[in-house]
Each structure stands twice: as C-alpha cells, then as structure tokens.
Amino acid sequence: MNKLIPIILLIFFPLVLHAPPRADVKESQMRMKKEYEKDKILEAIMEKESNFNIKAVNKRENAVGILQIRPIMVREVNKILKNKGDSVSYSLADRLDSTKSVQMYYIFQKTRNPEYDPKIACYLWNGGTRKQLKMSHQYWLDVQKRLYE
C-alpha cells in the first residue's frame, strides 16, 4: 500500500494542476463582472487584468487579485491616505479582497485622475511612466476595445 501512494500521486497530481476552473470560480467571475458593469472603465480594466478572477496571481510582476495590484500601488494608496490625514490603510493581503481592491483603485484614480478620463485611467493603472509609454498605449488600446464593444 505504501508503494502505491507515490504512484497514485504521480498519476493524479498533474491532473489536479491542469483541471478546468471550478464552478465556484466561474460563478465568482460572473458575479464580479455584473457588480462592476456600471463603471465601464473599471469593468474593462478588470477584464483586461484578470478576466474578473478575484484570485488571479501574476508571480512575475507580484500582482494579485481582480485588479492585479502590485505592492507599489498599495504603498502609493496608503501614502495618499496618510497625506489626507486618513487613518485607513491597506495591506498586501487586501489585494485579494475585491471590494478593497476597488477602493484602492478609486482612491488612486480620484487623486491622479479627478476627471476620470478613461485613457488617463488606463495609462495610470498600467504604470504610465515615460519609460512605459508605448506599453501603456497598447494597454489603453486593449481596454478601449472592451469599452466600446
């Protein structure tokens, strides 16, 4: 029996790794899409970033959650809040909480993009520095397609 366990693990472990998304993940994605469809910019960014997957992880960029928030964004939002005298702050774990992720998104956008221009929103969310201008422009084009479909 003890010899069978490693064999069973070798056979079934790869199947678990490549299993299709579970029904609860799909249901969550649909719920998130419906909840945020009132803000078409946010909805398009969520679709681009994670396809509405609240558990999405990009290890290469250390970005997680429905909005693929990186640690630098959490620090930036906390800095904005501190400068406003707000006692609220966010943690890295909050990136996996869709409500808190959306709060961070709006705090950042309201500070840096008070008119909430869609193009500026996309450039900012994609890190739109001068170094990344070409990449941010492509990001905008991708989101723009989703906005006007």
Secondary structure, DSSP 8 states (H G I E B T S, - for coil): -TTHHHHHHHHHHHHHHT----HHHHHHHHHHHHHTTTSHHHHHHHHHHHTT-TT-EETTTTEETTTTB-HHHHHHHHHHHHHTT------GGGGG-HHHHHHHHHHHHHHH-TT--HHHHHHHHTT--GGGHHHHHHHHHHHHHHHT-
